[in-house]
């Protein structure tokens, strides 16, 4: 196989993987249904471009009929390239709406210089998008968060919020009026980055507001990347864990009736699970430590 053939083969394999994972997430969580009008939120970053591109492709061969309308919120950032997204969307023949709301000035006025603006900016953006979804009669709001975003959010809530909580693939909006979906929930960021490069999407950088590098999310992202580099497969295992929750082995009495537990006088067919540290497919429970960590005594 020549270099060109090999390159074409890899591109085709990547395309199939992204489309398969997106389609699987849509099916698993019933994200898109017959007659839906899906509002695809476009930031101008690689993830939202990839989401739109994949959804357009899936729509062509889906067994159901649904609409796609792309929406971009122009938040008034100085230097924002206003024609980049409209030009691209016209070239793809996609219906779109550009909403102009100067949330940038509000954030700059409220947040002290040097402090992180992302949280307030996100809340303001969310409120505007909900309103626009109602005006456009959209039945679903699609966001471009991927597998890595979901895992990073899990650890942010764990480290800084004291909660076992992440990003759900599907949810009802804060105002109770909309269903929000994340079709890329199963996709890896590195695959989306490669797809963006291959498709040559006209990326709009996310630093127009002077976004800070040392955000907590960036630190968690670096930690996860380091783990995956040192222990390949760890990210995949953690992501699978999000869909394999055992409430009886956590500490939340709202999820499991610990107070009312009584002996059943019947043996558990799965054995005593109370103290097990499970390694699927292994007979020995051996802890794996980092090279510089002390070994268990």
Helices and strands as residue ranges (DSSP letters): H 3-28, E 37-41, H 46-61, E 67-74, H 82-92, E 95-100, H 103-110, H 118-135, E 140-142, H 147-156, I 157-161, E 170-172, E 179-181, H 189-199, H 216-230, H 234-242, G 247-249, G 258-260
